Amino acid sequence: LTTEEGIKRIRIFFGKLFDWKNIKELIPKEFNESKILKKSGLASIFSGSLELSKEGNIEIKQNTLFDSIFIRQKQ
């Protein structure tokens, strides 16, 4: 996935992201069949989430270093 596709994927969940959601849950199910696709999906969704955060559409949090990353729509 590209960053633009990651942004589109996150936007699909708009209206459902009022609570914190692990970004790994946004990776398309078919990507879980391959380690490379799973990493690519995660990278594109993370990159897209940074762009959407910069625009002020979502918030991103990580509780500790190397912990899971969570996103939610800006309240």
Secondary structure, 3 states (H helix, E strand, C coil): CCHHHHHHHHHHCCCCCCCCEEHHHHCCHHHHHCHHHHHHHHHHHHHHHHHHHHCCCEEEECCCCCCCCEEEECC
